[in-house]
């Protein structure tokens, strides 16, 4: 068994979930595990993430690292263009492992094409003007509106500053191995490219070049990230509820959901986990939120949000369960100074580390929320390391697949994401959508828009 | 009637909420309005925010602006220390009105004491070393753990770099007018001070010096922010459901809640609204989440989160309603370039502004979510201006007060926030909590912690 850098402790759920209730899930977990491994479940053409950590070869890692190093040599800033699953994995990893303030990061990765705000783009232009820049555009098709539009603009910036040839040498496209608009453009323009495996969906793609290239550019050891995920395969495998961490988590949330706990709060105890929670929200919301069912994934950053959502968590509607995510060790150890005048009454904490205080805030909150009838369990992470995060990624991916099958939905599609796109295309008079456009325009007039 | 910079359009709710159903609320709204104005409702000693925008005097504004200008002259960085309501109003305002990347902001405000992460503090120290620094510590009592502990450390940094006297000249304390540890310390050390009115709770305090001082330091026109809020008083006043914007919003959410819509999604269409949504989450979660009831306040940033929570919003469990927050005008107007080779198929958008595309993304999403059985309405804001934001702040404050009274809870207390604190004090062996500490330690051992 490889060394576990994550632990899932659900003993605190025993008040809500009995042994017999769990036992009733054993056969279902075994079935879900079999559906995944044998590819007999819905969405089985998108389960490439399942053994991905062991399929990523040393050569692939080297190719990504080499390109990242080459581009780092001539830049301080990577503009990473992508949305959804082409954005959140890299952002989560970089934020988890980097300095709290972006301008302390060197090299620095900034994101674009994940929204269409003009003022944001204008500010990005100011960063562009101050730095030597390289670009990574990430899109399976190359036609997604947000990254497509922003890449058009950023490509013009690049070509205007560097000329067509050097701009091309500074742009990396991560896209479909053969087909699609971005693949075609990359071939025409001689961009360096990386391929997105066809059997890995966007929200499961952090360990493909989608995530790995920007993460490598940021100076993070991607081999360790992948190795962590590979180690997690055994920690999160098998149909034994006691030893398969992901299965335990999946079963617990399924039981709590059917009991009316329709919101899961992922409560991080460290701000570095903020975008890991955003990644988790996509993974869970998009995998389970369909067929008019699915737990609502919410996140909070404690202790700051104890002074915000904390009141609702403690005494609001009891339709929530909570998963704390705790980091055992941070990198530094600032302590509370002793002051002669103890006006603020904090001398009782003198010489204690901030993390000691924070850890007791976690424990105090856990007990308070349990007492407040919030079923709560805890994921513990070792350190701010790529291995630890790799294990956490795989744990969550495996768990959502099992959880989706337990809920009897297809965890690997996202049909609902098309609805707003179709309407937007119609309203923007995209060729082919004209008829629908007229209908929608009329509806909008009907509501005064 | 003053000029409205915000509009609330709920015609899209007509499918869910009939005229008769609304009519039944008229007497209750009038009662709630009366309870507020006459101070006969629960929490009536904390309704000072109600006429605050008209009570803030020109002298007060000048005093805040003068101090801010004086400190700006000798610094590039303000470290603003506070948590919850002593943090979110300033952060929301500064983020709404400033550049997207913090290092493009000059002068710059960074926040601390809103959590206890050691690595964050270590990174803050690096910013400290690079800048001339001033400090604003915000705490009614001066004994709250997070800001108290961090202020001890930052005060040492300041005194060690500048000496005791100059450090004191660079520290502003915002606290209780008479009592408490921070007031006492400020008097002893001759810090400049601002007072927090006793009848305004933390989450309603953005227009007191709690918010105004850091906002003024950031170079934002606080007179306009306050004037916007003052204008909103008539837009959000009276017991007439048709003309009182806040009352309409409060009634709609109350009706939807009793129908099983237990989550409200505040969906912003611009990233500059991200922390406004965080401010809103505190205001609503803390005001309503009590007595085992209360809508869960959630937020998303569209369009990016349409590729995350969008799937759940479109097709998940139907226990959600949505309030879009749309900004009509941003400051810049980047457009989509035309490319000869239209590989990405985006030439149909050529020369259109990003905001035009984004606006149609909003409209397309609104229609898609209505079709997906999500009751949705829209708040529209004019521009990224202090007046607009002032109106929005007051609109939400007034609405949550009415909404709380309609739900029959005290919207002005937060008893549940004490639960984690008491446990934390006990676990940290704070003097006076020793006995409780022993009990909790035993419970923790029982669950293996």
Interface residues (C-beta under 8 A of the other chain):
Chain A: X9 X11 X12 X83 X84 X85 X87 X88 X99 X100 X101 X102 X103 X104 X110 X114 X115 X116 X117 X118 X119 X120 X121 X122 X123 X124 X126 X127 X142 X143 X145 X146 X148 X149 X151 X152 X153 X156 X181 X182 X184 X185 X188 X202 X262 X263 X270 X271 X272 X278 X281 X282 X285 X286 X288 X289 X290 X291 X292 X293 X294 X295 X296 X297 X298 X301 X302 X303 X304 X306 X307 X308 X309 X310 X311 X312 X313 X314 X315 X316 X317 X318 X319 X320 X330 X331 X332 X333 X334 X336 X337 X339 X341 X343 X344 X345 X346 X348 X349 X352 X353 X354 X355 X357 X358 X360 X361 X363 X364 X365 X366 X367 X368 X369 X371 X372 X384 X414 X415 X416 X417 X419 X420 X421 X422 X423 X424 X425 X426 X427 X428 X429 X430 X431 X440 X443 X444 X447 X448 X449
Chain B: X9 X11 X12 X83 X84 X85 X87 X88 X99 X100 X101 X102 X103 X104 X110 X114 X115 X116 X117 X118 X119 X120 X121 X122 X123 X124 X126 X127 X142 X143 X145 X146 X148 X149 X151 X152 X153 X156 X181 X182 X184 X185 X188 X202 X262 X263 X270 X271 X272 X278 X281 X282 X285 X286 X288 X289 X290 X291 X292 X293 X294 X295 X296 X297 X298 X301 X302 X303 X304 X306 X307 X308 X309 X310 X311 X312 X313 X314 X315 X316 X317 X318 X319 X320 X330 X331 X332 X333 X334 X336 X337 X339 X341 X343 X344 X345 X346 X348 X349 X352 X353 X354 X355 X357 X358 X360 X361 X363 X364 X365 X366 X367 X368 X369 X371 X372 X384 X414 X415 X416 X417 X419 X420 X421 X422 X423 X424 X425 X426 X427 X428 X429 X430 X431 X440 X443 X444 X447 X448 X449
